[in-house]
Amino acid sequence: SRLNYMEIPFVFTLNYKKFKAELGAATAYLLQNPPYVQTNNPTYVDDKYKNFDFSYIVGIGYKLKGNWTVNARLEYSIVTIRPYVTSYAGVYHGQFPYSLFNQGLYNNLLQLALHYRIPSKPATVTPTTDAK
């Protein structure tokens, strides 16, 4: 499935020397609903996807030389984005307690990023004169 989400992440970052840890949450809106699913058969429309997604974010980073940083981040849905496809035979969700958390399809995302921070100009100080 190709899903097009617009997402707003809220991430708290903890920096320690050259290391960085991230923890946060994100909310996303499905821009194209229903998405078009491409299979070996002709493309069909699947209208069972939910419009909103809520997920948690966990990440780590490392400051490289200069202004470069490498970052890895995992994002996983808290709620299902689509229920399972049911058939006449039913869907096996596993035994308890796994069946409590296995209710449908979830978004999961693994990101690897390389960041470059553009250096800021140093502030210029204008000399002032003390008039007495």
C-alpha positions in Angstrom: 0.0 0.0 0.0 1.2 3.5 -0.7 0.0 5.9 2.0 0.5 9.6 1.8 0.5 11.2 5.3 1.1 14.7 6.5 2.7 14.4 9.9 3.6 16.7 12.8 6.1 15.2 15.2 6.7 16.5 18.7 10.2 15.3 19.8 12.2 16.0 23.0 15.9 15.8 22.6 18.6 15.1 25.3 22.2 16.0 24.3 25.1 14.5 26.2 28.6 15.2 24.8 28.5 13.9 21.2 25.4 11.8 21.7 21.7 12.6 21.3 18.6 10.8 22.5 15.1 11.5 21.2 11.7 10.7 22.6 8.4 11.9 21.3 5.0 11.4 19.6 3.5 12.3 16.2 0.1 12.8 14.7 -0.6 12.3 11.0 -3.4 12.9 8.6 -3.9 10.6 5.6 -4.0 13.0 2.6 -5.3 10.5 0.0 -8.1 8.4 1.5 -8.9 5.9 0.1 -5.4 4.9 -0.9 -4.9 2.9 -4.0 -3.4 -0.6 -3.4 -1.3 -2.0 -6.2 -1.1 -5.8 -6.5 -0.6 -8.3 -9.4 -4.3 -7.8 -10.1 -5.5 -4.4 -11.3 -5.4 -1.5 -8.9 -8.3 -1.3 -6.5 -9.6 1.2 -4.0 -9.4 0.3 -0.3 -11.5 2.6 1.8 -11.0 1.0 5.2 -7.9 3.1 6.2 -8.4 5.6 9.1 -7.8 9.3 8.4 -5.6 9.8 11.5 -2.5 8.1 12.9 -0.9 8.6 16.3 2.6 7.1 16.9 5.5 7.2 19.3 9.1 8.2 18.3 12.4 6.9 19.7 15.7 8.0 18.2 19.5 8.2 18.8 22.1 10.5 17.2 25.8 11.1 17.1 27.6 14.3 16.3 30.3 13.8 13.6 33.1 16.2 12.7 32.2 19.8 11.9 28.5 20.5 11.7 27.5 17.0 10.7 25.2 14.7 12.7 23.9 11.2 11.9 20.5 10.2 13.4 18.4 7.0 13.5 14.8 7.1 14.5 12.0 4.5 15.0 8.4 5.4 14.7 5.5 3.0 15.4 1.7 3.5 15.5 -0.1 3.5 18.8 -3.5 2.8 17.1 -4.3 0.7 14.1 -4.5 2.4 10.7 -6.7 -0.3 9.2 -8.6 -3.3 10.6 -7.7 -6.7 9.3 -9.4 -8.0 6.2 -12.0 -10.5 7.4 -13.0 -13.5 5.4 -15.6 -16.2 6.0 -13.0 -18.2 7.9 -12.2 -15.3 10.2 -8.8 -13.9 11.1 -6.4 -15.5 13.7 -5.1 -12.8 16.0 -3.0 -15.1 18.3 -3.7 -16.2 21.8 -4.3 -14.0 24.8 -2.5 -11.6 25.6 -1.3 -11.1 22.0 -4.8 -10.8 20.7 -5.3 -7.7 22.8 -2.7 -5.7 20.8 -3.0 -7.4 17.4 -6.1 -5.7 16.1 -5.1 -4.6 12.6 -2.4 -3.0 10.5 0.0 -0.5 12.0 2.4 2.1 10.5 6.1 1.5 11.3 8.9 3.6 10.1 12.7 3.4 10.4 14.6 6.6 9.4 18.3 7.2 9.0 19.3 10.8 8.4 22.5 12.8 7.9 22.1 16.4 9.1 24.2 19.5 8.4 23.8 22.5 10.6 24.4 25.8 8.8 26.7 27.9 11.0 25.2 31.2 12.2 26.9 34.5 11.7 28.5 35.8 14.9 26.6 38.7 16.4 28.3 42.1 15.7 28.6 44.4 18.7 28.4 48.1 18.0 30.5 50.2 20.2 28.7 52.5 22.6 30.0 55.7 24.1 29.2 56.7 27.7 28.2 60.3 27.7 28.6 61.9 31.2 
